[in-house]
């Protein structure tokens, strides 16, 4: 018996000492992937900041961020573009997020399986449509409609950008929100229904709050998509670098400013476009940090 116990202890000790190379390889692979992502972000940020320094030295940080006149090579103010980017993004969130979340609830909890199996691929197909196609849709359908309905000289307005961006963020919001709602344990729903709660009450008072973290993630990704959109915005917003007075005015966003002028810019003008990218990057990082913080605070 003592010999058998000793042999068993020896085998256990050897098994503990044996290196699981497969686990170590995958651990190293995951760690390497994470490091590559962080390093890539750091390299991109360093390059943009480095190229923007001459513009900040000439115009100053306040002159670029708070300046309302973009007249190269003299003035490089991007305040009007910040306003246009913020207004168009917030408008897209107001239009797209409620529709997206309600659609996700319908697919996940209300729609029959056959109908859900039809809607879900359609939403995924919507995500695969190129931005330029959305831009053509807005240019041919939405812009003339706005011009006719509101009787304005041109339909290339912030409102057109809001509508197009609202449609473009739908696939992201719907897909992430639906996945989050489906991830809520079924016992939550069954317990609520067993206690006599209605299906709608269970959805909005139990399932949606339980999936709030995932839904907020979808909203954050949608905001990033709206802020970073370029081609469709160039085609429908008019690209006027002036302070908009209403959503029926033409405007130019930060991304559109970079895309429109980068092909022929040189010297400090090109550096000012990199400075525009710095403003956009910092703005997105601050916005995402705030949203993530609020999401964590509500989750406590």
Backbone as CSV, one residue per row, in Angstrom:
resi,resn,N_x,N_y,N_z,CA_x,CA_y,CA_z,C_x,C_y,C_z
1,UNK,0.829,-1.204,0.000,0.000,0.000,0.000,0.862,1.251,0.000
2,UNK,1.960,1.207,0.831,2.837,2.373,0.886,3.505,2.628,-0.452
3,UNK,3.894,1.507,-1.143,4.528,1.650,-2.457,3.548,2.254,-3.472
4,UNK,2.299,1.780,-3.423,1.304,2.312,-4.355,1.043,3.801,-4.087
5,UNK,0.962,4.183,-2.819,0.748,5.591,-2.480,1.922,6.438,-2.947
6,UNK,3.119,5.901,-2.768,4.315,6.640,-3.184,4.340,6.814,-4.701
7,UNK,3.986,5.715,-5.435,3.962,5.803,-6.894,2.904,6.789,-7.381
8,UNK,1.735,6.790,-6.731,0.675,7.733,-7.119,1.117,9.176,-6.873
9,UNK,1.749,9.396,-5.733,2.237,10.744,-5.433,3.297,11.174,-6.431
10,UNK,4.161,10.226,-6.820,5.208,10.541,-7.791,4.600,10.906,-9.143
11,UNK,3.559,10.128,-9.571,2.912,10.413,-10.860,2.235,11.787,-10.842
12,UNK,1.597,12.109,-9.711,0.937,13.415,-9.618,1.960,14.550,-9.690
13,UNK,3.104,14.337,-9.040,4.145,15.350,-9.039,4.704,15.561,-10.446
14,UNK,4.889,14.442,-11.168,5.391,14.545,-12.543,4.370,15.238,-13.447
15,UNK,3.082,14.914,-13.228,2.042,15.545,-14.038,1.998,17.057,-13.798
16,UNK,2.237,17.461,-12.522,2.249,18.888,-12.223,3.444,19.578,-12.862
17,UNK,4.579,18.874,-12.916,5.784,19.459,-13.491,5.745,19.465,-15.023
18,UNK,4.914,18.596,-15.607,4.862,18.513,-17.062,4.319,19.829,-17.640
19,UNK,4.985,20.370,-18.609,4.604,21.654,-19.207,3.548,21.425,-20.285
20,UNK,2.466,22.171,-20.186,1.423,22.113,-21.206,1.769,23.126,-22.299
21,UNK,2.522,22.658,-23.301,3.018,23.565,-24.327,1.888,24.147,-25.178
22,UNK,0.841,23.371,-25.376,-0.269,23.880,-26.173,-0.907,25.101,-25.509
23,UNK,-1.095,24.999,-24.189,-1.693,26.121,-23.466,-0.770,27.332,-23.481
24,UNK,0.530,27.105,-23.335,1.478,28.210,-23.357,1.527,28.884,-24.732
25,UNK,1.446,28.091,-25.781,1.478,28.653,-27.137,0.267,29.551,-27.372
26,UNK,-0.915,29.065,-26.995,-2.110,29.874,-27.192,-2.094,31.117,-26.297
27,UNK,-1.575,30.962,-25.088,-1.453,32.118,-24.197,-0.550,33.170,-24.826
28,UNK,0.571,32.731,-25.377,1.485,33.660,-26.050,0.850,34.284,-27.290
29,UNK,0.049,33.490,-28.016,-0.620,34.012,-29.205,-1.616,35.103,-28.846
30,UNK,-2.413,34.852,-27.819,-3.394,35.859,-27.387,-2.688,37.123,-26.890
31,UNK,-1.629,36.945,-26.107,-0.885,38.093,-25.585,-0.263,38.901,-26.720
32,UNK,0.281,38.206,-27.709,0.882,38.889,-28.858,-0.159,39.686,-29.635
33,UNK,-1.350,39.110,-29.819,-2.419,39.812,-30.531,-2.823,41.086,-29.793
34,UNK,-2.934,40.983,-28.468,-3.293,42.162,-27.676,-2.214,43.233,-27.772
35,UNK,-0.955,42.823,-27.719,0.148,43.785,-27.810,0.168,44.451,-29.175
36,UNK,-0.080,43.680,-30.240,-0.096,44.248,-31.592,-1.171,45.321,-31.710
37,UNK,-2.359,45.050,-31.136,-3.428,46.040,-31.188,-3.056,47.324,-30.474
38,UNK,-2.477,47.208,-29.281,-2.088,48.394,-28.506,-0.966,49.153,-29.209
39,UNK,0.024,48.410,-29.706,1.150,49.060,-30.388,0.681,49.761,-31.661
40,UNK,-0.237,49.149,-32.389,-0.756,49.769,-33.613,-1.420,51.101,-33.306
41,UNK,-2.250,51.129,-32.251,-2.897,52.380,-31.849,-1.857,53.422,-31.452
42,UNK,-0.835,52.999,-30.704,0.200,53.937,-30.272,0.977,54.490,-31.464
43,UNK,1.315,53.643,-32.428,2.068,54.087,-33.604,1.247,55.073,-34.430
44,UNK,-0.038,54.758,-34.644,-0.904,55.661,-35.410,-1.017,57.010,-34.708
45,UNK,-1.251,56.985,-33.397,-1.380,58.232,-32.641,-0.076,59.036,-32.697
46,UNK,1.061,58.364,-32.539,2.362,59.053,-32.593,2.571,59.704,-33.953
47,UNK,2.274,58.990,-35.018,2.474,59.523,-36.380,1.595,60.755,-36.619
48,UNK,0.331,60.670,-36.224,-0.577,61.799,-36.452,-0.155,63.008,-35.627
49,UNK,0.178,62.778,-34.348,0.616,63.888,-33.495,1.909,64.517,-34.023
50,UNK,2.837,63.682,-34.469,4.122,64.178,-34.966,3.915,65.067,-36.196
51,UNK,3.070,64.632,-37.125,2.846,65.391,-38.350,2.029,66.662,-38.112
52,UNK,1.304,66.730,-37.013,0.451,67.895,-36.755,1.161,69.012,-35.993
53,UNK,2.357,68.756,-35.472,3.050,69.730,-34.628,3.271,71.070,-35.333
54,UNK,3.758,71.109,-36.609,3.948,72.423,-37.254,2.679,73.265,-37.310
55,UNK,1.520,72.632,-37.534,0.265,73.382,-37.591,-0.092,73.940,-36.223
56,UNK,0.091,73.151,-35.168,-0.194,73.643,-33.820,0.779,74.754,-33.426
57,UNK,2.034,74.668,-33.894,3.006,75.708,-33.587,2.650,77.019,-34.275
58,UNK,2.133,76.935,-35.495,1.815,78.153,-36.238,0.484,78.763,-35.805
59,UNK,-0.564,77.941,-35.700,-1.901,78.465,-35.403,-2.255,78.388,-33.928
60,UNK,-1.572,77.541,-33.179,-1.896,77.371,-31.775,-3.038,76.388,-31.576
61,UNK,-3.073,75.761,-30.419,-4.119,74.777,-30.136,-5.496,75.438,-30.140
62,UNK,-5.599,76.591,-29.469,-6.897,77.288,-29.434,-7.278,77.816,-30.807
63,UNK,-6.284,78.244,-31.580,-6.581,78.750,-32.920,-7.166,77.681,-33.822
64,UNK,-6.732,76.428,-33.633,-7.252,75.326,-34.449,-8.570,74.801,-33.882
65,UNK,-8.595,74.546,-32.586,-9.778,73.924,-31.984,-10.948,74.900,-31.900
66,UNK,-10.680,76.151,-31.569,-11.749,77.131,-31.373,-11.948,78.077,-32.560
67,UNK,-11.027,78.053,-33.499,-11.155,78.933,-34.661,-12.312,78.525,-35.561
68,UNK,-13.023,79.515,-36.084,-14.211,79.243,-36.906,-13.977,79.481,-38.395
69,UNK,-12.744,79.769,-38.767,-12.446,80.046,-40.172,-11.385,79.077,-40.683
70,UNK,-11.735,78.359,-41.738,-10.787,77.455,-42.396,-10.466,78.065,-43.764
71,UNK,-9.348,78.822,-43.796,-8.946,79.502,-45.033,-7.447,79.278,-45.225
72,UNK,-7.031,78.091,-45.668,-5.604,77.844,-45.899,-5.071,78.797,-46.973
73,UNK,-3.815,79.259,-46.816,-2.817,78.891,-45.794,-2.749,79.858,-44.625
74,UNK,-3.822,80.613,-44.384,-3.785,81.611,-43.315,-4.445,81.124,-42.032
75,UNK,-5.662,80.610,-42.131,-6.435,80.234,-40.944,-6.808,78.755,-41.015
76,UNK,-6.726,78.083,-39.861,-6.988,76.640,-39.821,-7.940,76.276,-38.680
77,UNK,-8.968,77.052,-38.481,-9.922,76.753,-37.423,-10.869,75.631,-37.813
78,UNK,-11.091,74.692,-36.899,-11.957,73.543,-37.199,-13.180,73.493,-36.279
79,UNK,-13.466,74.580,-35.573,-14.613,74.572,-34.653,-15.919,74.296,-35.388
80,UNK,-16.061,74.856,-36.588,-17.294,74.623,-37.358,-17.442,73.148,-37.719
81,UNK,-16.329,72.486,-37.986,-16.362,71.069,-38.349,-16.623,70.190,-37.128
82,UNK,-16.123,70.628,-35.971,-16.432,69.899,-34.747,-17.927,69.946,-34.475
83,UNK,-18.517,71.140,-34.625,-19.961,71.284,-34.421,-20.733,70.405,-35.404
84,UNK,-20.320,70.418,-36.674,-21.010,69.608,-37.687,-20.896,68.121,-37.367
85,UNK,-19.710,67.685,-36.929,-19.513,66.271,-36.594,-20.369,65.870,-35.402
86,UNK,-20.402,66.721,-34.370,-21.164,66.413,-33.162,-22.663,66.379,-33.458
87,UNK,-23.150,67.393,-34.185,-24.584,67.473,-34.473,-25.033,66.299,-35.341
88,UNK,-24.281,65.998,-36.377,-24.665,64.890,-37.259,-24.616,63.550,-36.528
89,UNK,-23.627,63.369,-35.653,-23.519,62.117,-34.902,-24.646,61.976,-33.887
90,UNK,-24.908,63.050,-33.128,-26.003,62.999,-32.155,-27.342,62.782,-32.852
91,UNK,-27.529,63.446,-33.978,-28.765,63.228,-34.737,-28.903,61.795,-35.206
92,UNK,-27.791,61.211,-35.660,-27.821,59.815,-36.098,-28.143,58.884,-34.939
93,UNK,-27.617,59.203,-33.749,-27.915,58.392,-32.567,-29.393,58.491,-32.213
94,UNK,-29.939,59.707,-32.264,-31.360,59.896,-31.952,-32.239,59.131,-32.938
95,UNK,-31.827,59.102,-34.206,-32.625,58.411,-35.228,-32.389,56.901,-35.189
96,UNK,-31.114,56.488,-35.109,-30.775,55.085,-35.303,-30.870,54.201,-34.081
97,UNK,-30.518,54.717,-32.904,-30.473,53.869,-31.713,-31.850,53.352,-31.300
98,UNK,-32.884,54.194,-31.176,-34.207,53.637,-30.817,-34.710,52.607,-31.821
99,UNK,-34.553,52.915,-33.102,-34.993,51.959,-34.130,-34.185,50.671,-34.032
100,UNK,-32.869,50.807,-33.850,-32.012,49.628,-33.774,-32.320,48.747,-32.577
101,UNK,-32.487,49.357,-31.400,-32.760,48.581,-30.190,-34.128,47.911,-30.279
102,UNK,-35.134,48.637,-30.756,-36.466,48.039,-30.891,-36.467,46.900,-31.908
103,UNK,-35.705,47.067,-32.991,-35.592,45.991,-33.981,-34.912,44.770,-33.372
104,UNK,-33.871,45.003,-32.574,-33.181,43.894,-31.917,-34.114,43.157,-30.961
105,UNK,-34.931,43.906,-30.218,-35.902,43.280,-29.309,-36.909,42.457,-30.103
106,UNK,-37.360,43.006,-31.217,-38.330,42.282,-32.056,-37.748,40.974,-32.571
107,UNK,-36.506,41.017,-33.063,-35.880,39.810,-33.614,-35.630,38.778,-32.514
108,UNK,-35.163,39.246,-31.354,-34.746,38.321,-30.299,-35.911,37.729,-29.518
109,UNK,-36.994,38.506,-29.316,-38.018,38.074,-28.365,-39.435,37.995,-28.925
110,UNK,-39.744,38.714,-29.972,-41.135,38.819,-30.407,-41.400,38.113,-31.737
111,UNK,-40.513,38.300,-32.698,-40.756,37.772,-34.049,-40.753,36.245,-34.058
112,UNK,-41.631,35.624,-34.847,-41.559,34.171,-35.040,-40.212,33.790,-35.653
113,UNK,-39.804,32.568,-35.435,-38.471,32.143,-35.863,-38.278,32.325,-37.368
114,UNK,-39.307,31.993,-38.158,-39.165,32.131,-39.614,-38.947,33.581,-40.011
115,UNK,-39.710,34.482,-39.398,-39.557,35.898,-39.712,-38.206,36.427,-39.228
116,UNK,-37.786,36.004,-38.046,-36.482,36.433,-37.527,-35.346,35.950,-38.422
117,UNK,-35.484,34.751,-38.967,-34.460,34.208,-39.856,-34.391,34.962,-41.177
118,UNK,-35.426,35.706,-41.506,-35.415,36.537,-42.716,-34.829,37.918,-42.411
119,UNK,-35.233,38.489,-41.274,-34.792,39.839,-40.928,-33.310,39.863,-40.588
120,UNK,-32.829,38.848,-39.864,-31.439,38.850,-39.405,-30.442,38.887,-40.574
121,UNK,-30.580,38.044,-41.617,-29.654,38.157,-42.763,-29.789,39.482,-43.499
122,UNK,-31.003,40.038,-43.526,-31.189,41.339,-44.183,-30.399,42.422,-43.456
123,UNK,-30.413,42.379,-42.129,-29.639,43.344,-41.344,-28.143,43.151,-41.583
124,UNK,-27.699,41.906,-41.624,-26.294,41.628,-41.885,-25.897,42.094,-43.284
125,UNK,-26.797,41.958,-44.239,-26.528,42.441,-45.597,-26.422,43.965,-45.606
126,UNK,-27.236,44.621,-44.783,-27.182,46.075,-44.670,-25.814,46.521,-44.181
127,UNK,-25.193,45.722,-43.321,-23.872,46.067,-42.795,-22.792,45.941,-43.861
128,UNK,-23.034,45.118,-44.879,-22.025,44.911,-45.905,-22.092,45.875,-47.069
129,UNK,-23.077,46.750,-47.079,-23.204,47.716,-48.179,-22.119,48.774,-48.058
130,UNK,-21.368,49.075,-49.115,-20.306,50.094,-49.040,-20.863,51.480,-48.744
131,UNK,-20.032,52.308,-48.138,-20.453,53.656,-47.770,-20.877,54.478,-48.979
132,UNK,-20.185,54.267,-50.096,-20.500,55.069,-51.277,-21.918,54.786,-51.777
133,UNK,-22.406,53.568,-51.566,-23.770,53.236,-51.967,-24.771,53.995,-51.093
134,UNK,-24.495,54.068,-49.793,-25.335,54.887,-48.920,-25.308,56.343,-49.375
135,UNK,-24.129,56.792,-49.786,-24.015,58.160,-50.270,-24.839,58.400,-51.520
136,UNK,-24.810,57.450,-52.452,-25.631,57.569,-53.659,-27.114,57.584,-53.320
137,UNK,-27.507,56.715,-52.390,-28.910,56.687,-51.956,-29.322,58.042,-51.391
138,UNK,-28.477,58.596,-50.523,-28.792,59.895,-49.943,-28.820,60.995,-50.986
139,UNK,-27.888,60.947,-51.935,-27.802,61.989,-52.956,-28.985,61.957,-53.911
140,UNK,-29.454,60.766,-54.238,-30.527,60.625,-55.232,-31.917,60.713,-54.598
141,UNK,-32.079,60.212,-53.372,-33.400,60.139,-52.754,-33.589,61.198,-51.664
142,UNK,-32.694,61.209,-50.686,-32.904,62.043,-49.504,-32.680,63.521,-49.792
143,UNK,-31.606,63.849,-50.499,-31.298,65.257,-50.772,-32.419,65.952,-51.550
144,UNK,-32.896,65.393,-52.676,-34.023,66.055,-53.363,-35.292,66.114,-52.519
145,UNK,-35.533,65.087,-51.701,-36.729,65.079,-50.857,-36.675,66.208,-49.823
146,UNK,-35.509,66.413,-49.206,-35.361,67.509,-48.242,-35.544,68.857,-48.933
147,UNK,-34.970,68.984,-50.117,-35.105,70.238,-50.860,-36.567,70.544,-51.175
148,UNK,-37.320,69.514,-51.507,-38.725,69.702,-51.860,-39.596,69.938,-50.622
149,UNK,-39.391,69.155,-49.578,-40.246,69.251,-48.392,-40.012,70.552,-47.626
150,UNK,-38.752,70.935,-47.451,-38.435,72.115,-46.639,-38.224,73.371,-47.471
151,UNK,-38.309,73.236,-48.788,-38.211,74.393,-49.685,-36.921,75.180,-49.450
152,UNK,-35.801,74.469,-49.465,-34.489,75.092,-49.293,-33.770,75.096,-50.637
153,UNK,-32.790,76.000,-50.819,-32.082,76.073,-52.111,-31.410,74.763,-52.510
154,UNK,-30.865,74.042,-51.531,-30.202,72.762,-51.809,-30.474,71.803,-50.655
155,UNK,-30.635,70.539,-51.001,-30.927,69.537,-49.975,-29.705,68.938,-49.324
156,UNK,-28.503,69.392,-49.764,-27.263,68.886,-49.156,-27.079,69.548,-47.799
157,UNK,-27.648,68.964,-46.790,-27.710,69.586,-45.467,-27.289,68.604,-44.376
158,UNK,-27.188,69.138,-43.164,-26.884,68.280,-42.017,-27.993,67.255,-41.827
159,UNK,-29.232,67.632,-42.080,-30.350,66.701,-41.941,-30.166,65.487,-42.840
160,UNK,-29.708,65.714,-44.073,-29.450,64.589,-44.978,-28.367,63.680,-44.400
161,UNK,-27.315,64.273,-43.821,-26.265,63.474,-43.200,-26.768,62.692,-42.006
162,UNK,-27.655,63.314,-41.210,-28.213,62.630,-40.049,-29.001,61.395,-40.482
163,UNK,-29.814,61.539,-41.500,-30.640,60.414,-41.958,-29.762,59.280,-42.487
164,UNK,-28.768,59.641,-43.304,-27.885,58.618,-43.871,-27.091,57.921,-42.773
165,UNK,-26.529,58.689,-41.839,-25.766,58.086,-40.749,-26.662,57.240,-39.843
166,UNK,-27.903,57.707,-39.627,-28.840,56.926,-38.816,-29.094,55.556,-39.401
167,UNK,-29.188,55.482,-40.728,-29.379,54.192,-41.406,-28.101,53.363,-41.333
168,UNK,-26.957,54.018,-41.446,-25.690,53.287,-41.499,-25.327,52.637,-40.169
169,UNK,-25.745,53.230,-39.046,-25.393,52.633,-37.748,-26.377,51.549,-37.320
170,UNK,-27.476,51.402,-38.045,-28.480,50.404,-37.671,-27.926,48.983,-37.570
171,UNK,-27.173,48.488,-38.558,-26.695,47.102,-38.456,-25.854,46.846,-37.209
172,UNK,-24.990,47.791,-36.862,-24.144,47.626,-35.683,-24.978,47.570,-34.415
173,UNK,-25.885,48.524,-34.266,-26.709,48.578,-33.058,-27.605,47.347,-32.965
174,UNK,-28.216,46.955,-34.074,-29.138,45.813,-34.059,-28.405,44.517,-33.729
175,UNK,-27.290,44.273,-34.395,-26.578,43.002,-34.216,-26.052,42.845,-32.792
176,UNK,-25.384,43.874,-32.279,-24.816,43.783,-30.932,-25.915,43.722,-29.879
177,UNK,-26.968,44.510,-30.055,-28.065,44.516,-29.073,-28.797,43.183,-29.062
178,UNK,-29.039,42.623,-30.232,-29.735,41.326,-30.280,-28.912,40.237,-29.602
179,UNK,-27.612,40.229,-29.882,-26.740,39.244,-29.245,-26.754,39.394,-27.725
180,UNK,-26.764,40.626,-27.246,-26.765,40.874,-25.805,-28.074,40.420,-25.173
181,UNK,-29.186,40.688,-25.840,-30.492,40.286,-25.308,-30.604,38.762,-25.274
182,UNK,-30.107,38.100,-26.308,-30.162,36.643,-26.342,-29.237,36.016,-25.293
183,UNK,-28.219,36.764,-24.873,-27.277,36.227,-23.895,-27.813,36.253,-22.469
184,UNK,-28.908,36.983,-22.233,-29.513,37.013,-20.900,-30.066,35.616,-20.587
185,UNK,-29.755,35.056,-19.423,-30.241,33.703,-19.088,-31.760,33.584,-19.215
186,UNK,-32.203,32.507,-19.814,-33.643,32.295,-20.028,-34.412,32.177,-18.706
187,UNK,-33.687,31.817,-17.646,-34.363,31.682,-16.349,-34.923,33.012,-15.866
188,UNK,-34.288,34.128,-16.260,-34.797,35.445,-15.887,-36.192,35.648,-16.473
189,UNK,-36.306,35.347,-17.753,-37.584,35.533,-18.449,-38.634,34.572,-17.911
190,UNK,-38.249,33.324,-17.758,-39.206,32.324,-17.279,-39.698,32.655,-15.871
191,UNK,-38.790,33.124,-15.004,-39.198,33.486,-13.652,-40.144,34.667,-13.631
192,UNK,-39.880,35.669,-14.484,-40.759,36.838,-14.547,-42.144,36.453,-15.049
193,UNK,-42.195,35.655,-16.098,-43.492,35.235,-16.639,-44.235,34.357,-15.633
194,UNK,-43.487,33.529,-14.902,-44.125,32.656,-13.916,-44.737,33.451,-12.769
195,UNK,-44.174,34.629,-12.484,-44.714,35.476,-11.425,-45.905,36.326,-11.887
196,UNK,-46.269,36.187,-13.157,-47.453,36.878,-13.659,-47.176,38.136,-14.455
197,UNK,-45.894,38.485,-14.698,-45.582,39.669,-15.481,-45.905,39.422,-16.945
198,UNK,-46.312,40.481,-17.646,-46.595,40.356,-19.071,-45.293,40.241,-19.858
199,UNK,-45.408,39.845,-21.111,-44.215,39.665,-21.945,-43.521,40.994,-22.199
200,UNK,-44.307,42.044,-22.494,-43.714,43.355,-22.759,-43.043,43.897,-21.498
201,UNK,-43.693,43.738,-20.354,-43.104,44.192,-19.090,-41.786,43.464,-18.833
202,UNK,-41.769,42.169,-19.079,-40.559,41.380,-18.874,-39.431,41.852,-19.778
203,UNK,-39.771,42.170,-21.014,-38.741,42.596,-21.966,-38.110,43.918,-21.532
204,UNK,-38.958,44.916,-21.231,-38.439,46.265,-20.991,-37.987,46.487,-19.551
205,UNK,-38.492,45.713,-18.614,-38.104,45.899,-17.220,-37.070,44.889,-16.738
206,UNK,-36.860,43.827,-17.496,-35.938,42.788,-17.051,-34.853,42.494,-18.077
207,UNK,-35.248,42.095,-19.292,-34.268,41.673,-20.283,-33.401,42.829,-20.767
208,UNK,-34.031,43.948,-21.108,-33.253,45.095,-21.609,-32.298,45.639,-20.546
209,UNK,-32.751,45.848,-19.292,-31.774,46.281,-18.275,-30.646,45.271,-18.056
210,UNK,-30.965,43.988,-18.134,-29.928,42.971,-17.949,-28.914,42.988,-19.089
211,UNK,-29.375,43.377,-20.278,-28.495,43.422,-21.456,-27.948,44.824,-21.706
212,UNK,-28.100,45.721,-20.739,-27.727,47.128,-20.931,-26.265,47.299,-21.336
213,UNK,-25.372,46.529,-20.728,-23.948,46.671,-21.034,-23.668,46.383,-22.504
214,UNK,-24.246,45.299,-23.031,-24.050,44.968,-24.438,-24.702,45.969,-25.362
215,UNK,-25.882,46.452,-24.986,-26.570,47.445,-25.815,-25.757,48.734,-25.876
216,UNK,-25.203,49.148,-24.737,-24.358,50.338,-24.714,-23.117,50.158,-25.578
217,UNK,-22.578,48.951,-25.597,-21.436,48.671,-26.472,-21.815,48.869,-27.928
218,UNK,-23.003,48.392,-28.317,-23.483,48.610,-29.677,-23.653,50.080,-29.991
219,UNK,-24.160,50.844,-29.032,-24.331,52.284,-29.231,-22.978,52.965,-29.410
220,UNK,-21.996,52.578,-28.586,-20.658,53.163,-28.701,-20.045,52.854,-30.065
221,UNK,-20.185,51.619,-30.523,-19.669,51.256,-31.841,-20.390,52.024,-32.943
222,UNK,-21.697,52.216,-32.761,-22.457,53.000,-33.742,-21.993,54.446,-33.782
223,UNK,-21.713,55.031,-32.619,-21.216,56.408,-32.570,-19.859,56.504,-33.267
224,UNK,-19.006,55.511,-33.030,-17.718,55.501,-33.719,-17.869,55.413,-35.224
225,UNK,-18.835,54.604,-35.665,-19.086,54.495,-37.109,-19.577,55.825,-37.678
226,UNK,-20.456,56.500,-36.955,-20.997,57.769,-37.439,-19.921,58.851,-37.464
227,UNK,-19.097,58.918,-36.410,-18.050,59.936,-36.365,-16.993,59.714,-37.439
228,UNK,-16.703,58.458,-37.738,-15.643,58.161,-38.689,-16.082,58.079,-40.135
229,UNK,-17.371,58.195,-40.407,-17.858,58.081,-41.783,-17.393,59.273,-42.610
230,UNK,-17.009,58.999,-43.857,-16.453,60.049,-44.713,-17.179,60.156,-46.049
231,UNK,-17.148,59.087,-46.843,-17.617,59.165,-48.216,-19.082,59.561,-48.324
232,UNK,-19.940,58.904,-47.561,-21.371,59.214,-47.636,-21.640,60.648,-47.195
233,UNK,-20.918,61.123,-46.173,-21.103,62.481,-45.676,-20.679,63.501,-46.725
234,UNK,-19.566,63.238,-47.405,-19.110,64.146,-48.459,-20.182,64.314,-49.527
235,UNK,-20.909,63.253,-49.816,-21.874,63.274,-50.911,-23.192,63.953,-50.551
236,UNK,-23.530,64.053,-49.265,-24.877,64.536,-48.926,-24.911,65.796,-48.059
237,UNK,-23.778,66.254,-47.504,-23.830,67.359,-46.548,-23.384,68.697,-47.106
238,UNK,-22.945,68.761,-48.336,-22.619,70.041,-48.933,-21.207,70.525,-48.727
239,UNK,-20.545,70.103,-47.616,-19.117,70.358,-47.377,-18.748,71.833,-47.286
240,UNK,-19.644,72.683,-46.810,-19.323,74.100,-46.621,-18.637,74.282,-45.271
241,UNK,-17.389,74.813,-45.248,-16.672,74.963,-43.965,-17.118,76.208,-43.200
242,UNK,-18.397,76.298,-42.911,-18.960,77.448,-42.194,-19.797,76.948,-41.028
243,UNK,-19.975,77.808,-40.024,-20.749,77.429,-38.855,-22.218,77.269,-39.235
244,UNK,-22.783,76.063,-39.061,-24.199,75.868,-39.423,-25.122,76.539,-38.425
245,UNK,-26.203,77.131,-38.957,-27.190,77.755,-38.086,-28.319,76.821,-37.708
246,UNK,-28.546,75.788,-38.533,-29.591,74.804,-38.278,-29.240,73.529,-39.016
247,UNK,-30.044,72.501,-38.828,-29.775,71.239,-39.522,-30.128,71.306,-40.999
248,UNK,-30.686,72.424,-41.446,-30.990,72.608,-42.863,-29.902,73.394,-43.588
249,UNK,-28.755,73.585,-42.928,-27.603,74.238,-43.547,-26.586,73.192,-43.978
250,UNK,-25.792,73.548,-44.969,-24.687,72.686,-45.376,-23.560,72.791,-44.353
251,UNK,-22.753,71.761,-44.257,-21.665,71.756,-43.282,-20.603,70.765,-43.718
252,UNK,-19.461,70.853,-43.061,-18.351,69.945,-43.343,-17.881,69.318,-42.039
253,UNK,-17.765,68.003,-42.020,-17.295,67.308,-40.822,-15.774,67.209,-40.832
254,UNK,-15.220,66.769,-39.717,-13.764,66.625,-39.603,-13.215,65.621,-40.608
255,UNK,-13.875,64.498,-40.726,-13.391,63.461,-41.654,-13.496,63.927,-43.103
256,UNK,-14.589,64.620,-43.425,-14.763,65.123,-44.784,-13.685,66.150,-45.118
257,UNK,-13.314,66.967,-44.152,-12.281,67.980,-44.382,-10.959,67.327,-44.761
258,UNK,-10.609,66.249,-44.060,-9.351,65.549,-44.358,-9.410,64.914,-45.737
259,UNK,-10.501,64.240,-46.038,-10.608,63.517,-47.308,-10.640,64.465,-48.506
260,UNK,-11.287,65.607,-48.360,-11.446,66.531,-49.486,-10.125,67.213,-49.849
261,UNK,-9.343,67.608,-48.850,-8.192,68.465,-49.122,-6.840,67.768,-49.054
262,UNK,-6.772,66.557,-48.552,-5.489,65.889,-48.389,-4.781,65.641,-49.719
263,UNK,-5.517,65.466,-50.813,-4.907,65.119,-52.098,-4.051,66.244,-52.670
264,UNK,-4.343,67.495,-52.322,-3.572,68.608,-52.886,-2.893,69.470,-51.822
265,UNK,-3.055,69.140,-50.542,-2.464,69.943,-49.477,-0.963,69.699,-49.385
266,UNK,-0.248,70.729,-48.972,1.192,70.603,-48.783,1.627,71.572,-47.690
267,UNK,2.797,71.344,-47.120,3.322,72.233,-46.107,2.462,72.255,-44.855
268,UNK,2.267,73.458,-44.322,1.491,73.618,-43.102,0.033,73.230,-43.320
269,UNK,-0.448,73.407,-44.546,-1.830,73.006,-44.862,-2.008,71.508,-44.598
270,UNK,-1.055,70.697,-45.060,-1.134,69.249,-44.812,-1.008,68.959,-43.318
271,UNK,-0.134,69.691,-42.633,-0.002,69.507,-41.188,-1.288,69.862,-40.462
272,UNK,-2.017,70.862,-40.968,-3.294,71.241,-40.360,-4.334,70.144,-40.537
273,UNK,-4.247,69.417,-41.644,-5.166,68.289,-41.825,-4.840,67.162,-40.848
274,UNK,-3.548,66.951,-40.580,-3.176,65.994,-39.545,-3.661,66.470,-38.183
275,UNK,-3.610,67.782,-37.952,-4.128,68.332,-36.701,-5.631,68.082,-36.590
276,UNK,-6.333,68.144,-37.718,-7.758,67.798,-37.732,-7.958,66.355,-37.297
277,UNK,-7.075,65.478,-37.763,-7.137,64.082,-37.346,-6.861,63.916,-35.854
278,UNK,-5.956,64.719,-35.311,-5.677,64.677,-33.876,-6.915,65.072,-33.082
279,UNK,-7.568,66.151,-33.517,-8.794,66.598,-32.841,-9.849,65.502,-32.878
280,UNK,-10.009,64.872,-34.035,-10.988,63.797,-34.173,-10.640,62.617,-33.283
281,UNK,-9.365,62.233,-33.244,-8.933,61.094,-32.430,-9.167,61.364,-30.941
282,UNK,-8.775,62.549,-30.484,-8.960,62.903,-29.080,-10.438,62.959,-28.731
283,UNK,-11.233,63.518,-29.636,-12.664,63.630,-29.395,-13.300,62.249,-29.261
284,UNK,-12.942,61.324,-30.140,-13.498,59.970,-30.085,-13.057,59.259,-28.802
285,UNK,-11.793,59.413,-28.423,-11.299,58.764,-27.213,-12.019,59.288,-25.972
286,UNK,-12.226,60.601,-25.908,-12.929,61.175,-24.759,-14.375,60.690,-24.714
287,UNK,-15.030,60.701,-25.863,-16.431,60.271,-25.922,-16.577,58.812,-25.514
288,UNK,-15.712,57.948,-26.043,-15.773,56.527,-25.685,-15.482,56.318,-24.206
289,UNK,-14.508,57.069,-23.658,-14.176,56.934,-22.243,-15.362,57.333,-21.371
290,UNK,-16.039,58.415,-21.735,-17.201,58.868,-20.966,-18.319,57.835,-21.015
291,UNK,-18.603,57.321,-22.216,-19.679,56.346,-22.362,-19.371,55.052,-21.617
292,UNK,-18.129,54.597,-21.688,-17.741,53.384,-20.967,-17.829,53.593,-19.457
293,UNK,-17.441,54.774,-19.000,-17.523,55.075,-17.570,-18.976,55.073,-17.103
294,UNK,-19.855,55.733,-17.876,-21.266,55.761,-17.502,-21.862,54.356,-17.510
295,UNK,-21.447,53.546,-18.476,-21.959,52.181,-18.557,-21.535,51.366,-17.333
296,UNK,-20.297,51.531,-16.904,-19.815,50.794,-15.728,-20.476,51.292,-14.461
297,UNK,-20.701,52.603,-14.364,-21.331,53.141,-13.169,-22.769,52.629,-13.032
298,UNK,-23.485,52.546,-14.152,-24.865,52.054,-14.109,-24.912,50.563,-13.823
299,UNK,-23.856,49.851,-14.203,-23.817,48.404,-13.995,-23.547,48.031,-12.531
300,UNK,-23.072,49.012,-11.726,-22.761,48.706,-10.324,-24.013,48.561,-9.501
